[in-house]
Amino acid sequence: MRAMTMPGTSDRFTSDGTDRDAVTRAVEEAMDDDLDLPELTTLVRSLPAGWVVEVLDRLSSKRRAVLYRLLGKDQALEVFEMLDPTLQGDLVGALQDDDVAALFADLDPDDRVELLDELPAKVARRLLQGLPPQERDLTAGILGYPQRSIGRRMSPEYVAVRPEMTSAEALRRVSAHLDDAETVYTMPVVDDQRVLVGIVSLRDLMRAPVGTPVGEVMQRPDEVRATDDAEEAARRCADLKLLALPVVDNEHRLVGILTVDDALAILESADSEDQARIGGAEPLRRPYLAAPVSTLVRSRVVWLLVLAVGATLTVQVLEVFEATLEQVVTLALFVPLLIGTGGNTGNQAATTVTRALALGDVVPRDLGKVLFREFRVGLSLGVLLGVLAFAVTGLIYGRDIGLVIGLTFVSLCAMAATVGGVMPLLARVVRADPAVFSNPFISTFVDAAGLLIYFGIAKAVLGI
Amino acid sequence: MRAMTMPGTSDRFTSDGTDRDAVTRAVEEAMDDDLDLPELTTLVRSLPAGWVVEVLDRLSSKRRAVLYRLLGKDQALEVFEMLDPTLQGDLVGALQDDDVAALFADLDPDDRVELLDELPAKVARRLLQGLPPQERDLTAGILGYPQRSIGRRMSPEYVAVRPEMTSAEALRRVSAHLDDAETVYTMPVVDDQRVLVGIVSLRDLMRAPVGTPVGEVMQRPDEVRATDDAEEAARRCADLKLLALPVVDNEHRLVGILTVDDALAILESADSEDQARIGGAEPLRRPYLAAPVSTLVRSRVVWLLVLAVGATLTVQVLEVFEATLEQVVTLALFVPLLIGTGGNTGNQAATTVTRALALGDVVPRDLGKVLFREFRVGLSLGVLLGVLAFAVTGLIYGRDIGLVIGLTFVSLCAMAATVGGVMPLLARVVRADPAVFSNPFISTFVDAAGLLIYFGIAKAVLGI
């Protein structure tokens, strides 16, 4: 889609980090000052699309629309294609209907579906109806697959070849589709029922002697089902280091292709989601500076509230032990330290197992293995910290308090690591997002259970 | 490198998730039982390399070596190339010297360097000396770049073309390097000083009329410096949706190429690192089930200890207020709730900003913007939670305690979000890993400062 040709090297636009920074900064400053539109227009039109996207990602939605309207026609399309779907959705509201219809028709079918998901139903319907019939069919095909499935993110614009074709015939087929296919570097091979029987790279086609049948140079295909989870399919494409992965239906008939750049985009947003949830927030779905403060608040307030409500359990547990606290107020001093350590141990385990699940290194049937491993890890950590804590607190607060703290560390860490390690797997079993489910449950459970352990040990050791 | 051809479709090996699961499970069970080696050999030799890697990722290092030795020769190389460098390193210790030398010579130069980093210096030196001279030079070139730079991860095996070549000449050049180049789908265009002047895709070369000079169909190049940070370069490659990104030296001379599959691998391990550190642990660098329990303990104990030592600050703060606690023991009940909420608010902000930094959405010069945003976000969250907390605790524990808790929420959240948002940027400024630096600092500082705020407000409101 990049139609721009280069008039020779220009020193101004070497991709040297400093220069790029300086230029994007200049645009931002020009937007801050009273706008000199003609000058700003000249400046932004001279920039590569990637740089413009970087600037747009940092602006508020009002300013983003202003700057976007200054772009040249081809540049505008190229920039639009590189923007996050959420930002595309924002822009659609701010542009003329005609411009939107033209942009929409120029998008690839898979990108179009992503944008549709961001738009109000009414706008989406109007845009779909405005498409040429063939494009509308391609788009409708993708829209038929469930949310979060790879069918939604694949491209239906592939070049397929047949096993009985010669390499020369296959190359001619490829040459005929240089303009419209999503990729021409990896070709699915199908039989006359459209069943996937192999995969062949352009490199292998070019390398093969002219008369060789495709069947002799093709590879055994890796494939995913259109209804498979998009993240798992993308991870598969990445793990196998493929430039493109064929997508098939239940009868193994080819329906589309997942290219590595789309796989990358899927993985990047999945990783952003996981990180946000490990940190106890909802994913932002747009660049940080482009998100209004109210969006940031909304992405965090629910989790914060859930966690705070869960934490009231600790208030209740402490109330039960209020008499004990009044007797030995020293016990209160260690509450944040112990609670914190329990939470940290649980989070370490949960994060490790959540990541292992995402990477496919661990599957739900490994529950027993994970439980046993995490118990051993937690116990080891508890013993290491407990001995140290016993020595230090014993010296300062006496042997009894030292013993209480030391023993609490041992049991707390073993409990927290086991719970933290097992939660993400249980979440997966009940089909919840491991990162969502684990965090509040672990915080609430480990904190409350930790206090019970602490005061239980304290009462036993101190005899109160 | 995949030489395997396919003898036709085999129903046994459709990539249907269930079948794949069943087969890998069968291999695992065969390893668990008394081994019937010939049968196991037949089974694993019939599997695609990707499936074998999945099984190997789940075995202990001893069993991994046993299974690996059963593989066929070509299969073994293919599998070895797909393994994590750490697991490759483990295997090297368990295999015959001759086998290792052969594997090592067959690796791509960039993969070779990754493996070298995993090996003891003595073994690394011996392997390097065993290489053919040309391969040794290529490898030594990559080894000359700093750790974590993209120069270490790029491939020096590119096909470059000249702007004055015709498209037909360029295609002939490409055809001559089908066997040895890392990619033939994206070609850097260089002048006679080897200075990068453009980039051209195989698709555009094939599309151009026969006599067209390359200079007319090439694009303005995006490029990275060999000394640039590997993660940033990989993110750039992904953001621009490029199949390959040229790598240049300080004089803009071409030295290598970064392909998208290598970029993906870099990003995946960077994201794993970030997630581990957000969860308060060191990255594992090997699949979860393949890591011995002692490795898991080691990856967590240092952070747990650092965080626990930091948390002793809370013990000291509480000691200062021990007299206040003895007067109003009710205050102790809310300590875990308040500490927890402060920590959660700080973590939310830190995680969001850390991710924004990794994605390039925020740069260090945005410090002021981030500070102001996070203060507003924190204040809003604090007011929302504070009002609620005032209402609930006021009802149960009386107006005064309600006021203390409500006001503490407001100031605590504002403080925690600001600190949490700013820390990752400060970490980047002092060139520390934002994820590493933020976590312990925020926990320690926010917990201790939160307690000071809490008791300060309590003393003022309750007049003690």
Interface residues (C-beta under 8 A of the other chain):
Chain A: R2 M4 T5 M6 G8 T9 F13 T14 S15 D16 G17 D21 P48 G50 V53 E54 D57 R58 M82 V174 S175 L178 D179 V184 Y185 V195 V197 G198 L202 R203 M206 R207 E216 V217 M218 Q219 R220 P221 D222 E223 V224 R225 D228 A238 D239 L240 K241 L243 H252 V260 D261 A263 L264 A265 L267 E268 D271 S272 D274 Q275 A276 I278 G279 G280 A281 L284 P287 Y288 L289 A290 V293 L296 V297 S299 R300 V301 W303 L304 L305 L307 A308 A311 T312 T314 V315 L318 E319 E322 L325 E326 V329 T330 A332 L333 F334 V335 P336 L337 I339 G340 T341 G343 N344 T345 N347 Q348 A350 T351 T352 V353 T354 R355 A356 L359 G360 D361 V362 V363 D366 K369 R373 R376 V377 S380 L381 L384 L385 L388 A389 C413 S443 D447 L451
Chain B: R2 M4 T5 M6 G8 T9 F13 T14 S15 D16 G17 D21 P48 G50 V53 E54 D57 R58 M82 V174 S175 L178 D179 V184 Y185 V195 V197 G198 L202 R203 M206 R207 E216 V217 M218 Q219 R220 P221 D222 E223 V224 R225 D228 A238 D239 L240 K241 L243 H252 V260 D261 A263 L264 A265 L267 E268 D271 S272 D274 Q275 A276 I278 G279 G280 A281 L284 P287 Y288 L289 A290 V293 L296 V297 S299 R300 V301 W303 L304 L305 L307 A308 A311 T312 T314 V315 L318 E319 E322 L325 E326 V329 T330 A332 L333 F334 V335 P336 L337 I339 G340 T341 G343 N344 T345 N347 Q348 A350 T351 T352 V353 T354 R355 A356 L359 G360 D361 V362 V363 D366 K369 R373 R376 V377 S380 L381 L384 L385 L388 A389 C413 S443 D447 L451
